[in-house]
Amino acid sequence: MKGRCRRGEWVEIHHVILRAGERSRDVPEDTQKVPLEAWIKGWAQSDAAVGEELEIETPAGRKVKGTLTETNPGYAHTYGPTVPELAPVSRELRGMLKEGKSRG
């Protein structure tokens, strides 16, 4: 993680969508007590340092302001461990589609 970004660089910002107390009364009480936050990736619209406010343009073309958290961020998500029972499904499905079979 670098400490600064330049306009046009791929970055991540932290954006508070709703502050605590602004959330719906329909969510659990403990959830109402914390802000609704998002970490959003996009292209910096100006130069900034980590911790400063920055506007980005997302891949969908939205403009969002937030606090710069990272420059050139990667992706660290996971869908969890492999489920052995699901491993053959892809091959079976491709075979069914190739043969034109239906489920019923």
ABEGO torsion letter per residue (X at the ends): XBABBBBGBBBBBBBBABBBGABBAABBAAAAABBBBBBBBEBBABBBBBGBBBBBBBAAGBBBBBBBABBGBBBABBAEBBBAAAAAAAAAAAAAAAAGBBAX
